[in-house]
């Protein structure tokens, strides 16, 4: 019987789960710097890509839909937008980008039915690209993460969480 290798579960990327486009975009101000190279998966027409581009050194917006990319380029000719299937990991590697942040807005995987596929995709991107942060727009993932607590790790009290939020607001 094979024993699992503990290191396979130790990805270094921070995973940020958001619910809705407002939360997804709100992360940009706190998480993206002028040193970042950002890959956005599921950019649709490039609206969020443009917001990312205002803060990052470089942003590549991708979507599986050529129609969305064409419209995005018409609306935002200054952006780097390309057709890409998020599940085609070889194509992602061929981009040859040293990505520091990944933003994922995959509507087809935002519900509970797609949660396992989404988690697998996040794990693949974290393992292959090794970004410091992956931001995911998925209410199901955010809800699931809120229910999780690793065994043996003390849970922070609501008062500690509130103090942390206050400190973050002062920075």
DSSP file (Angstrom, degrees, kcal/mol; ACC not computed):
  #  RESIDUE AA STRUCTURE BP1 BP2  ACC     N-H-->O    O-->H-N    N-H-->O    O-->H-N    TCO  KAPPA ALPHA  PHI   PSI    X-CA   Y-CA   Z-CA
    1    1 A X              0   0    0      0, 0.0     2,-0.2     0, 0.0     0, 0.0   0.000 360.0 360.0 360.0 131.6    0.0    0.0    0.0
    2    2 A X        -     0   0    0      1,-0.0     2,-0.5     0, 0.0     0, 0.0  -0.525 360.0-139.2 -80.3 143.0    1.4    3.4   -1.0
    3    3 A X        -     0   0    0     -2,-0.2     2,-0.1     1,-0.0    -1,-0.0  -0.865  25.9-113.2-100.8 133.8    1.7    6.2    1.6
    4    4 A X        -     0   0    0     -2,-0.5     2,-0.7     1,-0.1     3,-0.1  -0.373  25.3-120.1 -67.6 144.5    0.8    9.6    0.4
    5    5 A X    >   -     0   0    0      1,-0.2     3,-1.7    -2,-0.1     4,-0.3  -0.768  15.4-150.1 -86.2 115.6    3.5   12.2    0.2
    6    6 A X  G >  S+     0   0    0     -2,-0.7     3,-1.7     1,-0.3    -1,-0.2   0.814  91.6  66.2 -56.7 -32.7    2.7   15.0    2.6
    7    7 A X  G >  S+     0   0    0      1,-0.3     3,-1.6     2,-0.2    -1,-0.3   0.739  84.8  72.3 -66.4 -20.8    4.5   17.5    0.4
    8    8 A X  G <  S+     0   0    0     -3,-1.7    -1,-0.3     1,-0.3    -2,-0.2   0.714  98.1  49.8 -66.6 -17.4    2.0   17.1   -2.4
    9    9 A X  G <  S+     0   0    0     -3,-1.7     2,-0.7    -4,-0.3    -1,-0.3   0.336  89.4  89.2 -98.9   6.3   -0.5   19.0   -0.3
   10   10 A X    <   +     0   0    0     -3,-1.6    -1,-0.2    -4,-0.1     2,-0.2  -0.507  49.8 164.7-109.8  64.8    1.7   21.9    0.5
   11   11 A X        -     0   0    0     -2,-0.7   116,-0.1     1,-0.1   115,-0.0  -0.502  31.1-145.2 -73.5 150.8    1.2   24.4   -2.3
   12   12 A X        +     0   0    0    114,-0.2    -1,-0.1    -2,-0.2     2,-0.1   0.638  62.9 106.4 -94.4 -15.4    2.6   27.8   -1.5
   13   13 A X        -     0   0    0    113,-0.1     2,-0.4     1,-0.1   120,-0.2  -0.400  69.0-128.3 -69.4 137.9    0.0   30.0   -3.2
   14   14 A X  E     -a  133   0A   0    118,-2.8   120,-2.8    -2,-0.1     2,-0.5  -0.717  21.8-146.2 -80.8 135.2   -2.5   31.8   -1.1
   15   15 A X  E     -a  134   0A   0     -2,-0.4     2,-0.6   118,-0.2   120,-0.2  -0.923  12.0-167.8-108.0 123.3   -6.1   31.1   -2.3
   16   16 A X  E     -a  135   0A   0    118,-3.1   120,-3.1    -2,-0.5     2,-0.5  -0.949   5.3-160.4-113.8 115.5   -8.6   34.0   -2.0
   17   17 A X  E     -a  136   0A   0     -2,-0.6     2,-0.3   118,-0.2   120,-0.2  -0.835  12.9-178.3 -98.7 128.6  -12.2   33.0   -2.5
   18   18 A X  E     -a  137   0A   0    118,-3.1   120,-2.6    -2,-0.5     2,-0.5  -0.854  21.5-138.1-122.8 158.8  -14.7   35.8   -3.4
   19   19 A X     >  -     0   0    0     -2,-0.3     4,-0.6   118,-0.2     3,-0.1  -0.969  68.6  -6.6-118.9 118.3  -18.4   35.9   -4.0
   20   20 A X  H  > S-     0   0    0     -2,-0.5     4,-2.1     1,-0.1     5,-0.1   0.130  87.0 -78.7  83.8 160.6  -19.6   38.0   -6.8
   21   21 A X  H  > S+     0   0    0      1,-0.2     4,-2.6     2,-0.2     5,-0.2   0.815 123.8  60.8 -67.7 -31.8  -17.9   40.5   -9.1
   22   22 A X  H  > S+     0   0    0      2,-0.2     4,-1.8     1,-0.2    -1,-0.2   0.949 110.6  39.7 -62.4 -48.5  -17.8   43.3   -6.5
   23   23 A X  H  X S+     0   0    0     -4,-0.6     4,-1.2     2,-0.2    -2,-0.2   0.920 113.8  55.8 -64.8 -43.4  -15.7   41.2   -4.0
   24   24 A X  H >< S+     0   0    0     -4,-2.1     3,-0.5     1,-0.2     4,-0.3   0.923 113.6  39.5 -54.6 -48.6  -13.6   39.8   -6.9
   25   25 A X  H >X S+     0   0    0     -4,-2.6     3,-1.3     1,-0.2     4,-0.5   0.800 105.3  66.7 -74.4 -28.7  -12.7   43.3   -8.1
   26   26 A X  H 3X S+     0   0    0     -4,-1.8     4,-0.7     1,-0.3     3,-0.4   0.772  91.7  64.3 -63.5 -24.8  -12.3   44.7   -4.5
   27   27 A X  H <X S+     0   0    0     -4,-1.2     4,-2.7    -3,-0.5     5,-0.4   0.761  84.7  76.1 -69.0 -23.5   -9.3   42.4   -4.0
   28   28 A X  H <> S+     0   0    0     -3,-1.3     4,-2.3    -4,-0.3    -1,-0.2   0.911  92.1  50.1 -57.9 -47.3   -7.3   44.2   -6.7
   29   29 A X  H  < S+     0   0    0     -4,-0.5    -1,-0.2    -3,-0.4    -2,-0.2   0.881 119.2  37.2 -60.3 -39.4   -6.5   47.3   -4.6
   30   30 A X  H  < S+     0   0    0     -4,-0.7    -1,-0.2    -3,-0.2    -2,-0.2   0.800 127.5  31.0 -83.2 -30.0   -5.2   45.2   -1.7
   31   31 A X  H  < S+     0   0    0     -4,-2.7     2,-0.5     1,-0.0    -3,-0.2   0.732 100.0  75.9-106.8 -24.5   -3.5   42.4   -3.6
   32   32 A X     <  -     0   0    0     -4,-2.3     2,-0.2    -5,-0.4    -1,-0.0  -0.786  53.6-179.8-102.1 131.2   -2.1   43.7   -6.9
   33   33 A X    >   -     0   0    0     -2,-0.5     3,-1.6    -3,-0.0    24,-0.5  -0.704  45.8 -99.9-118.9 172.4    1.1   45.8   -7.1
   34   34 A X  T 3  S+     0   0    0      1,-0.3    22,-0.1    -2,-0.2    -2,-0.0   0.481 120.9  59.6 -72.1  -0.6    3.0   47.5   -9.9
   35   35 A X  T 3  S+     0   0    0     21,-0.1    -1,-0.3    22,-0.1     2,-0.1   0.522  85.6 107.5 -97.7  -9.9    5.5   44.5   -9.7
   36   36 A X    <   -     0   0    0     -3,-1.6    21,-1.7    19,-0.2    22,-1.6  -0.396  54.3-156.0 -80.5 145.6    2.8   41.9  -10.4
   37   37 A X  E     -b   58   0A   0     20,-0.2    63,-2.7    61,-0.2    64,-1.8  -0.987  26.0-162.1-113.2 117.0    2.4   39.8  -13.6
   38   38 A X  E     -bc  59 101A   0     20,-2.8    22,-2.6    -2,-0.5     2,-0.5  -0.847  17.7-163.4-112.4 134.7   -1.3   38.8  -13.6
   39   39 A X  E     -bc  60 102A   0     62,-2.2    64,-2.6    -2,-0.4     2,-0.6  -0.973  11.9-161.3-110.5 119.7   -3.0   36.0  -15.6
   40   40 A X  E     -bc  61 103A   0     20,-3.0    22,-2.6    -2,-0.5     2,-0.6  -0.914   1.1-160.4-105.0 123.8   -6.8   36.4  -15.6
   41   41 A X  E    S+bc  62 104A   0     62,-3.5    64,-2.8    -2,-0.6    22,-0.2  -0.897  77.9  18.3-101.8 121.2   -8.7   33.2  -16.5
   42   42 A X  S    S+     0   0    0     20,-1.8    21,-0.3    -2,-0.6    -1,-0.2   0.917  70.1 161.8  85.8  50.2  -12.2   33.9  -17.7
   43   43 A X    >   -     0   0    0     19,-2.9     3,-2.5    -3,-0.4     4,-0.4   0.621  17.5-173.8 -79.9 -12.7  -11.8   37.6  -18.6
   44   44 A X  T 3  S-     0   0    0     18,-0.3    28,-0.3     1,-0.3    -1,-0.2  -0.382  74.9  -5.6  52.9-109.0  -15.0   37.7  -20.8
   45   45 A X  T 3  S-     0   0    0     -2,-0.4    -1,-0.3    26,-0.1    30,-0.1   0.402 102.4-104.8 -98.4   2.9  -14.9   41.2  -22.3
   46   46 A X  S <> S+     0   0    0     -3,-2.5     4,-2.2    16,-0.1     5,-0.2   0.599  77.6 131.3  92.3  11.3  -11.9   42.5  -20.3
   47   47 A X  H  > S+     0   0    0     -4,-0.4     4,-1.3     2,-0.2     5,-0.1   0.954  83.5  35.4 -64.0 -50.1  -13.6   44.8  -17.8
   48   48 A X  H  > S+     0   0    0     -5,-0.3     4,-2.6     1,-0.2     5,-0.2   0.860 113.1  61.4 -70.2 -34.8  -11.8   43.3  -14.8
   49   49 A X  H  > S+     0   0    0     -6,-0.3     4,-2.5     1,-0.2    -2,-0.2   0.899 102.4  51.8 -57.1 -41.1   -8.6   42.9  -16.9
   50   50 A X  H  X S+     0   0    0     -4,-2.2     4,-1.2     2,-0.2    -1,-0.2   0.905 108.9  49.5 -63.7 -41.1   -8.6   46.6  -17.4
   51   51 A X  H  < S+     0   0    0     -4,-1.3     4,-0.4     1,-0.2     3,-0.3   0.903 112.1  48.5 -63.7 -40.9   -8.8   47.2  -13.6
   52   52 A X  H >X S+     0   0    0     -4,-2.6     4,-2.4     1,-0.2     3,-1.5   0.903 106.9  56.6 -63.4 -41.0   -5.9   44.8  -13.1
   53   53 A X  H 3< S+     0   0    0     -4,-2.5    -1,-0.2     1,-0.3    -2,-0.2   0.765  96.3  64.6 -64.9 -25.6   -3.9   46.5  -15.8
   54   54 A X  T 3< S+     0   0    0     -4,-1.2    -1,-0.3    -3,-0.3    -2,-0.2   0.725 117.9  25.0 -68.4 -20.5   -4.2   49.8  -14.0
   55   55 A X  T <4 S+     0   0    0     -3,-1.5   -19,-0.2    -4,-0.4    -2,-0.2   0.707 109.0  75.3-114.4 -29.4   -2.2   48.4  -11.0
   56   56 A X  S  < S-     0   0    0     -4,-2.4   -22,-0.2   -21,-0.1     3,-0.2  -0.421  74.3-125.9 -92.6 161.2    0.0   45.5  -12.4
   57   57 A X  S    S-     0   0    0    -21,-1.7     2,-0.3   -24,-0.5   -20,-0.2   0.891  96.8  -3.2 -66.7 -41.0    3.2   45.5  -14.4
   58   58 A X  E     -b   37   0A   0    -22,-1.6   -20,-2.8    -6,-0.1     2,-0.4  -0.983  64.1-167.5-153.4 143.4    1.5   43.2  -17.0
   59   59 A X  E     -b   38   0A   0     -2,-0.3    21,-0.6   -22,-0.2     2,-0.5  -1.000   4.1-165.8-133.5 133.7   -1.8   41.5  -17.3
   60   60 A X  E     -bd  39  80A   0    -22,-2.6   -20,-3.0    -2,-0.4     2,-0.4  -0.980  11.6-160.2-116.3 118.1   -2.9   38.8  -19.7
   61   61 A X  E     -bd  40  81A   0     19,-2.7    21,-2.5    -2,-0.5     2,-0.3  -0.839  13.0-175.9 -98.3 133.3   -6.6   38.3  -19.9
   62   62 A X  E     +bd  41  82A   0    -22,-2.6   -19,-2.9    -2,-0.4   -20,-1.8  -0.938  11.0 171.1-130.2 151.7   -7.8   35.0  -21.3
   63   63 A X  E     - d   0  83A   0     19,-1.5    21,-2.1    -2,-0.3     6,-0.1  -0.980  37.3-129.9-153.2 151.6  -11.2   33.4  -22.1
   64   64 A X  S    S+     0   0    0     -2,-0.3     2,-0.6    19,-0.2    21,-0.1   0.721  89.0  84.8 -73.4 -21.2  -12.3   30.3  -23.9
   65   65 A X     >  -     0   0    0      1,-0.2     4,-2.0    19,-0.1     5,-0.1  -0.742  58.7-165.5 -91.4 116.8  -14.7   32.3  -26.1
   66   66 A X  H  > S+     0   0    0     -2,-0.6     4,-2.6     1,-0.2     5,-0.2   0.839  93.4  58.1 -64.6 -32.7  -13.2   33.9  -29.2
   67   67 A X  H  > S+     0   0    0      2,-0.2     4,-2.3     1,-0.2    -1,-0.2   0.921 106.6  47.3 -63.6 -44.0  -16.3   36.1  -29.4
   68   68 A X  H  > S+     0   0    0      2,-0.2     4,-2.9     1,-0.2    -2,-0.2   0.920 112.6  49.1 -63.1 -43.6  -15.7   37.5  -25.9
   69   69 A X  H  X S+     0   0    0     -4,-2.0     4,-2.7     2,-0.2     5,-0.2   0.911 110.0  51.3 -64.1 -42.0  -12.0   38.2  -26.8
   70   70 A X  H  X S+     0   0    0     -4,-2.6     4,-1.9     2,-0.2    -1,-0.2   0.932 113.5  44.5 -59.7 -46.0  -12.9   39.9  -30.0
   71   71 A X  H  X S+     0   0    0     -4,-2.3     4,-2.6     2,-0.2     5,-0.2   0.918 112.4  52.7 -64.3 -42.6  -15.4   42.2  -28.2
   72   72 A X  H  X S+     0   0    0     -4,-2.9     4,-2.8   -28,-0.3    -2,-0.2   0.907 109.7  47.9 -59.5 -42.8  -12.9   42.8  -25.4
   73   73 A X  H  < S+     0   0    0     -4,-2.7    -1,-0.2     2,-0.2    -2,-0.2   0.849 111.3  51.3 -67.7 -33.7  -10.2   43.8  -27.9
   74   74 A X  H  < S+     0   0    0     -4,-1.9     3,-0.4    -5,-0.2    -2,-0.2   0.905 118.1  37.9 -66.9 -41.2  -12.7   46.1  -29.6
   75   75 A X  H  < S+     0   0    0     -4,-2.6    -2,-0.2     1,-0.2     2,-0.2   0.809 133.4  24.8 -78.0 -31.2  -13.6   47.7  -26.3
   76   76 A X    ><  +     0   0    0     -4,-2.8     3,-2.0    -5,-0.2    -1,-0.2  -0.612  64.3 168.4-135.6  71.7  -10.1   47.7  -24.8
   77   77 A X  T 3  S+     0   0    0     -3,-0.4    -1,-0.1     1,-0.3    -4,-0.1   0.683  76.2  63.3 -64.1 -15.8   -7.5   47.7  -27.7
   78   78 A X  T 3  S+     0   0    0      2,-0.1    -1,-0.3    -5,-0.0     2,-0.2   0.573  87.6  92.5 -83.0  -9.7   -4.7   48.4  -25.2
   79   79 A X  S <  S-     0   0    0     -3,-2.0     2,-1.0    -7,-0.2   -19,-0.1  -0.518  77.7-125.2 -89.1 153.9   -5.2   45.1  -23.3
   80   80 A X  E     +d   60   0A   0    -21,-0.6   -19,-2.7    -2,-0.2     2,-0.4  -0.843  44.9 165.8 -93.6  98.3   -3.4   41.8  -23.9
   81   81 A X  E     +d   61   0A   0     -2,-1.0     2,-0.3   -21,-0.2   -19,-0.2  -0.957   6.9 173.1-120.6 134.5   -6.4   39.4  -24.4
   82   82 A X  E     -d   62   0A   0    -21,-2.5   -19,-1.5    -2,-0.4     2,-0.4  -0.977  36.5-107.3-141.6 152.7   -6.2   35.9  -25.8
   83   83 A X  E     +d   63   0A   0     -2,-0.3     2,-0.3   -21,-0.2   -19,-0.2  -0.663  51.1 155.8 -76.9 129.7   -8.3   32.9  -26.4
   84   84 A X        -     0   0    0    -21,-2.1     2,-0.6    -2,-0.4   -42,-0.2  -0.951  42.2-132.5-158.2 134.6   -7.3   30.1  -24.0
   85   85 A X    >   -     0   0    0     -2,-0.3     3,-2.1     1,-0.1     7,-0.2  -0.816  19.7-143.7 -86.7 120.7   -9.0   27.1  -22.5
   86   86 A X  T 3  S+     0   0    0     -2,-0.6    -1,-0.1     1,-0.3     6,-0.1   0.762  99.8  54.8 -57.6 -26.3   -8.3   27.2  -18.7
   87   87 A X  T 3  S+     0   0    0      1,-0.1     2,-1.6     2,-0.0    -1,-0.3   0.541  82.4  91.7 -86.6  -7.0   -8.1   23.4  -18.7
   88   88 A X    <>  +     0   0    0     -3,-2.1     4,-1.8     1,-0.2     3,-0.4  -0.626  52.0 173.1 -87.3  81.4   -5.4   23.3  -21.4
   89   89 A X  H  > S+     0   0    0     -2,-1.6     4,-2.4     1,-0.2    -1,-0.2   0.792  73.2  58.9 -65.6 -29.4   -2.5   23.4  -19.0
   90   90 A X  H  > S+     0   0    0      2,-0.2     4,-2.1     1,-0.2    -1,-0.2   0.912 106.2  48.8 -64.5 -40.8    0.1   22.9  -21.8
   91   91 A X  H  > S+     0   0    0     -3,-0.4     4,-0.7     2,-0.2    -2,-0.2   0.887 109.9  52.2 -64.3 -38.4   -1.2   26.1  -23.5
   92   92 A X  H >< S+     0   0    0     -4,-1.8     3,-0.9     1,-0.2     4,-0.4   0.926 110.4  47.6 -62.8 -44.4   -0.9   27.9  -20.2
   93   93 A X  H >< S+     0   0    0     -4,-2.4     3,-1.6     1,-0.2    -2,-0.2   0.864 104.3  60.9 -64.6 -35.8    2.7   26.7  -19.8
   94   94 A X  H 3< S+     0   0    0     -4,-2.1    -1,-0.2     1,-0.3    -2,-0.2   0.693  86.6  74.8 -66.7 -17.2    3.5   27.8  -23.4
   95   95 A X  T << S-     0   0    0     -3,-0.9    -1,-0.3    -4,-0.7    -2,-0.2   0.807  88.9-154.2 -61.6 -27.2    2.5   31.4  -22.4
   96   96 A X    <   +     0   0    0     -3,-1.6     2,-0.4    -4,-0.4    -2,-0.1   0.887  34.9 153.2  54.1  45.9    5.9   31.3  -20.6
   97   97 A X        -     0   0    0     -5,-0.4     2,-1.4    -4,-0.1    -1,-0.2  -0.854  50.2-136.9-105.2 140.2    4.9   34.0  -18.1
   98   98 A X        -     0   0    0     -2,-0.4   -61,-0.2   -60,-0.0     2,-0.2  -0.651  38.2-164.4 -90.8  77.5    6.4   34.3  -14.6
   99   99 A X        +     0   0    0     -2,-1.4   -61,-0.2     1,-0.1     3,-0.1  -0.404  26.5 178.2 -72.3 133.5    2.9   34.9  -13.1
  100  100 A X  S    S+     0   0    0    -63,-2.7    32,-1.5     1,-0.3    33,-1.4   0.662  73.5  28.6-103.3 -25.2    2.7   36.3   -9.6
  101  101 A X  E     -ce  38 133A   0    -64,-1.8   -62,-2.2    30,-0.2     2,-0.4  -0.995  61.6-163.0-136.7 142.1   -1.1   36.5   -9.4
  102  102 A X  E     -ce  39 134A   0     31,-2.0    33,-3.1    -2,-0.4     2,-0.5  -0.996   5.4-164.6-122.2 129.9   -3.9   34.4  -11.0
  103  103 A X  E     -ce  40 135A   0    -64,-2.6   -62,-3.5    -2,-0.4     2,-0.5  -0.965   8.9-166.3-111.5 129.4   -7.4   35.7  -11.2
  104  104 A X  E     +ce  41 136A   0     31,-3.0    33,-2.9    -2,-0.5     2,-0.3  -0.968  20.4 166.7-123.9 122.0  -10.1   33.2  -12.0
  105  105 A X        +     0   0    0    -64,-2.8     2,-0.9    -2,-0.5     3,-0.1  -0.747  13.8 162.6-129.4  83.1  -13.7   34.0  -13.0
  106  106 A X    >   -     0   0    0     31,-0.3     3,-2.3    -2,-0.3     4,-0.2  -0.797  17.1-172.3-108.6  90.5  -15.0   30.7  -14.4
  107  107 A X  G >  S+     0   0    0     -2,-0.9     3,-1.5     1,-0.3     4,-0.3   0.832  82.8  60.0 -53.9 -37.8  -18.8   31.0  -14.4
  108  108 A X  G 3  S+     0   0    0      1,-0.3    -1,-0.3     2,-0.1     3,-0.2   0.675 111.4  40.8 -66.3 -16.0  -19.3   27.4  -15.3
  109  109 A X  G <  S+     0   0    0     -3,-2.3    -1,-0.3     1,-0.1    -2,-0.2   0.163  85.9  98.2-114.9  17.1  -17.5   26.3  -12.2
  110  110 A X  S <  S+     0   0    0     -3,-1.5    30,-1.4    -4,-0.2    31,-0.3   0.683  72.2  69.0 -83.5 -16.1  -18.9   28.8   -9.7
  111  111 A X  S >  S-     0   0    0     -4,-0.3     3,-0.8    -3,-0.2     4,-0.3  -0.344  98.2 -95.4 -95.7 179.1  -21.6   26.5   -8.2
  112  112 A X  G >  S+     0   0    0      1,-0.2     3,-1.1     2,-0.2     4,-0.4   0.795 118.2  64.2 -66.1 -29.0  -21.4   23.5   -6.0
  113  113 A X  G 3  S+     0   0    0      1,-0.2    -1,-0.2     2,-0.1     4,-0.2   0.819 109.5  39.7 -64.7 -29.5  -21.5   21.0   -9.0
  114  114 A X  G <> S+     0   0    0     -3,-0.8     4,-2.6     1,-0.2    -1,-0.2   0.361  85.7 103.7 -99.1   5.4  -18.2   22.4  -10.3
  115  115 A X  H <> S+     0   0    0     -3,-1.1     4,-2.6    -4,-0.3     5,-0.2   0.884  80.3  47.7 -60.2 -44.1  -16.5   22.7   -6.9
  116  116 A X  H  > S+     0   0    0     -4,-0.4     4,-2.3    -3,-0.2    -1,-0.2   0.912 113.7  48.2 -64.6 -41.4  -14.3   19.7   -7.3
  117  117 A X  H  > S+     0   0    0     -4,-0.2     4,-2.4     2,-0.2    -2,-0.2   0.906 112.2  50.1 -63.4 -40.7  -13.2   20.6  -10.8
  118  118 A X  H  X S+     0   0    0     -4,-2.6     4,-2.7     2,-0.2    -2,-0.2   0.923 110.0  49.0 -63.8 -44.7  -12.5   24.2   -9.6
  119  119 A X  H  X S+     0   0    0     -4,-2.6     4,-2.4     1,-0.2    -1,-0.2   0.904 111.8  49.8 -62.2 -41.1  -10.4   23.0   -6.7
  120  120 A X  H  X S+     0   0    0     -4,-2.3     4,-2.3     2,-0.2    -1,-0.2   0.906 111.5  48.9 -63.1 -41.2   -8.4   20.7   -9.0
  121  121 A X  H  X S+     0   0    0     -4,-2.4     4,-2.5     2,-0.2     5,-0.2   0.918 110.6  49.9 -65.7 -43.3   -7.9   23.6  -11.4
  122  122 A X  H  X S+     0   0    0     -4,-2.7     4,-2.7     1,-0.2     5,-0.2   0.932 111.2  49.9 -58.9 -46.2   -6.7   25.9   -8.6
  123  123 A X  H  X S+     0   0    0     -4,-2.4     4,-2.3     1,-0.2    -1,-0.2   0.899 110.1  50.6 -60.2 -42.0   -4.3   23.2   -7.4
  124  124 A X  H  X S+     0   0    0     -4,-2.3     4,-2.9     2,-0.2     5,-0.3   0.924 112.4  45.7 -63.0 -44.5   -2.9   22.7  -11.0
  125  125 A X  H  X>S+     0   0    0     -4,-2.5     4,-2.4     1,-0.2     5,-0.9   0.905 113.2  50.1 -65.9 -40.7   -2.3   26.4  -11.4
  126  126 A X  H  X5S+     0   0    0     -4,-2.7     4,-0.7    -5,-0.2  -114,-0.2   0.892 116.2  42.6 -63.2 -39.4   -0.7   26.7   -8.0
  127  127 A X  H  <5S+     0   0    0     -4,-2.3    -2,-0.2    -5,-0.2    -1,-0.2   0.910 122.3  36.3 -74.3 -43.7    1.6   23.8   -8.7
  128  128 A X  H  <5S+     0   0    0     -4,-2.9    -3,-0.2    -5,-0.2    -2,-0.2   0.906 130.9  25.5 -79.5 -43.6    2.5   24.7  -12.3
  129  129 A X  H  <5S-     0   0    0     -4,-2.4    -3,-0.2    -5,-0.3    -2,-0.1   0.725  83.9-151.1 -96.1 -23.7    2.8   28.5  -12.2
  130  130 A X     << +     0   0    0     -5,-0.9    -4,-0.2    -4,-0.7    -3,-0.1   0.890  24.9 177.8  52.7  47.9    3.5   29.0   -8.5
  131  131 A X        -     0   0    0     -6,-0.4   -31,-0.2     1,-0.1   -30,-0.2  -0.392  37.5-126.0 -71.9 158.9    1.9   32.4   -8.1
  132  132 A X  S    S+     0   0    0    -32,-1.5  -118,-2.8     1,-0.2     2,-0.3   0.820  92.1  21.6 -73.6 -27.8    1.9   34.0   -4.7
  133  133 A X  E     -ae  14 101A   0    -33,-1.4   -31,-2.0  -120,-0.2     2,-0.4  -0.999  56.6-166.1-143.5 141.7   -1.9   34.4   -4.9
  134  134 A X  E     -ae  15 102A   0   -120,-2.8  -118,-3.1    -2,-0.3     2,-0.5  -0.991  13.0-161.6-123.9 121.2   -4.8   33.0   -6.7
  135  135 A X  E     -ae  16 103A   0    -33,-3.1   -31,-3.0    -2,-0.4     2,-0.4  -0.900  10.5-169.5-104.3 127.8   -8.1   34.9   -6.5
  136  136 A X  E     -ae  17 104A   0   -120,-3.1  -118,-3.1    -2,-0.5     2,-1.0  -0.966  20.2-145.6-124.4 129.0  -11.2   33.0   -7.4
  137  137 A X  E     +a   18   0A   0    -33,-2.9   -31,-0.3    -2,-0.4     2,-0.2  -0.803  53.1 124.6 -91.2 100.8  -14.7   34.3   -8.0
  138  138 A X     >  -     0   0    0   -120,-2.6     4,-2.4    -2,-1.0     5,-0.2  -0.767  44.3-164.5-160.8 108.2  -16.9   31.4   -6.6
  139  139 A X  H  > S+     0   0    0     -2,-0.2     4,-2.5     1,-0.2     5,-0.2   0.861  96.5  55.1 -60.5 -35.2  -19.5   31.8   -4.0
  140  140 A X  H  > S+     0   0    0    -30,-1.4     4,-2.5     2,-0.2    -1,-0.2   0.917 108.9  46.3 -65.7 -42.7  -19.5   28.0   -3.5
  141  141 A X  H  > S+     0   0    0    -31,-0.3     4,-2.9     2,-0.2     5,-0.2   0.917 112.8  50.0 -65.8 -42.6  -15.7   27.9   -2.9
  142  142 A X  H  X S+     0   0    0     -4,-2.4     4,-1.9  -124,-0.3    -2,-0.2   0.931 113.0  46.4 -62.1 -44.6  -16.0   30.8   -0.4
  143  143 A X  H  X S+     0   0    0     -4,-2.5     4,-1.1     2,-0.2    -2,-0.2   0.927 113.4  48.7 -63.0 -45.4  -18.8   29.2    1.5
  144  144 A X  H >X S+     0   0    0     -4,-2.5     4,-0.7     1,-0.2     3,-0.6   0.920 110.5  51.3 -60.4 -44.8  -17.0   25.8    1.5
  145  145 A X  H >< S+     0   0    0     -4,-2.9     3,-0.7     1,-0.2    -1,-0.2   0.855 105.2  56.3 -63.1 -34.9  -13.8   27.5    2.8
  146  146 A X  H 3< S+     0   0    0     -4,-1.9    -1,-0.2     1,-0.2    -2,-0.2   0.785 106.4  51.0 -67.6 -25.7  -15.7   29.2    5.6
  147  147 A X  H << S+     0   0    0     -4,-1.1     2,-0.3    -3,-0.6    -1,-0.2   0.635  96.1  91.1 -83.5 -14.9  -16.9   25.9    6.8
  148  148 A X    <<  +     0   0    0     -4,-0.7     2,-0.3    -3,-0.7    -3,-0.0  -0.584  44.1 169.6 -88.1 142.8  -13.4   24.3    6.8
  149  149 A X        -     0   0    0     -2,-0.3     2,-0.1     6,-0.0     3,-0.1  -0.916  34.3-122.8-146.1 122.8  -11.0   24.3    9.8
  150  150 A X    >   -     0   0    0     -2,-0.3     3,-1.6     1,-0.1     2,-0.1  -0.433  36.5-107.8 -65.6 137.1   -7.9   22.3    9.8
  151  151 A X  T 3  S+     0   0    0      1,-0.2    -1,-0.1    -2,-0.1     3,-0.1  -0.399 101.4  19.7 -65.1 136.3   -7.8   19.9   12.7
  152  152 A X  T 3  S+     0   0    0      1,-0.2     2,-0.6    -2,-0.1    -1,-0.2   0.398  96.1 110.2  87.2  -3.4   -5.3   20.9   15.5
  153  153 A X  S <  S-     0   0    0     -3,-1.6    -1,-0.2    -4,-0.0     2,-0.0  -0.923  74.3-119.3-105.8 121.3   -5.1   24.6   14.4
  154  154 A X        -     0   0    0     -2,-0.6     2,-0.3    -3,-0.1    -4,-0.1  -0.333  26.8-125.2 -61.5 134.5   -6.8   26.9   16.8
  155  155 A X        -     0   0    0      1,-0.1     2,-0.2    -6,-0.1    -1,-0.1  -0.600  24.7-115.0 -80.0 138.8   -9.6   28.9   15.3
  156  156 A X        -     0   0    0     -2,-0.3     2,-0.1     1,-0.1    -1,-0.1  -0.502  30.3-119.8 -74.2 141.7   -9.4   32.6   15.5
  157  157 A X     >  -     0   0    0     -2,-0.2     4,-2.3     1,-0.1     3,-0.2  -0.379  23.8-109.6 -76.2 159.1  -12.2   34.2   17.6
  158  158 A X  H  > S+     0   0    0      1,-0.2     4,-2.4     2,-0.2     5,-0.2   0.862 121.3  55.6 -55.7 -35.6  -14.5   36.8   16.0
  159  159 A X  H  > S+     0   0    0      2,-0.2     4,-2.1     1,-0.2    -1,-0.2   0.901 107.8  47.6 -65.7 -40.3  -12.8   39.5   18.1
  160  160 A X  H  > S+     0   0    0     -3,-0.2     4,-2.3     2,-0.2    -2,-0.2   0.906 111.9  50.1 -65.5 -41.4   -9.4   38.5   16.7
  161  161 A X  H  X S+     0   0    0     -4,-2.3     4,-2.4     2,-0.2    -2,-0.2   0.906 110.6  49.8 -62.7 -42.2  -10.8   38.5   13.1
  162  162 A X  H  X S+     0   0    0     -4,-2.4     4,-2.3     2,-0.2    -1,-0.2   0.904 109.9  50.5 -64.1 -41.8  -12.3   42.0   13.7
  163  163 A X  H  X S+     0   0    0     -4,-2.1     4,-2.3     2,-0.2    -2,-0.2   0.904 110.7  49.7 -62.6 -41.6   -9.0   43.3   15.0
  164  164 A X  H  X S+     0   0    0     -4,-2.3     4,-2.5     2,-0.2    -2,-0.2   0.915 110.1  50.4 -62.1 -43.3   -7.2   41.9   12.0
  165  165 A X  H  X S+     0   0    0     -4,-2.4     4,-1.8     1,-0.2    -2,-0.2   0.891 109.8  51.0 -63.4 -39.5   -9.8   43.6    9.7
  166  166 A X  H  X S+     0   0    0     -4,-2.3     4,-0.9     2,-0.2    -1,-0.2   0.919 110.7  48.3 -63.1 -43.8   -9.3   46.9   11.4
  167  167 A X  H >X S+     0   0    0     -4,-2.3     4,-0.8     1,-0.2     3,-0.7   0.905 109.3  52.7 -63.5 -41.7   -5.5   46.7   11.0
  168  168 A X  H >< S+     0   0    0     -4,-2.5     3,-0.7     1,-0.2    -1,-0.2   0.877 106.1  55.2 -60.9 -37.4   -5.9   45.8    7.3
  169  169 A X  H 3< S+     0   0    0     -4,-1.8    -1,-0.2     1,-0.2    -2,-0.2   0.731 104.0  54.7 -67.8 -22.8   -8.1   48.9    6.9
  170  170 A X  H <<        0   0    0     -4,-0.9    -1,-0.2    -3,-0.7    -2,-0.2   0.666 360.0 360.0 -85.2 -17.8   -5.4   51.2    8.3
  171  171 A X    <<        0   0    0     -4,-0.8    -1,-0.2    -3,-0.7    -2,-0.1   0.510 360.0 360.0 -70.8 360.0   -2.6   50.1    6.0
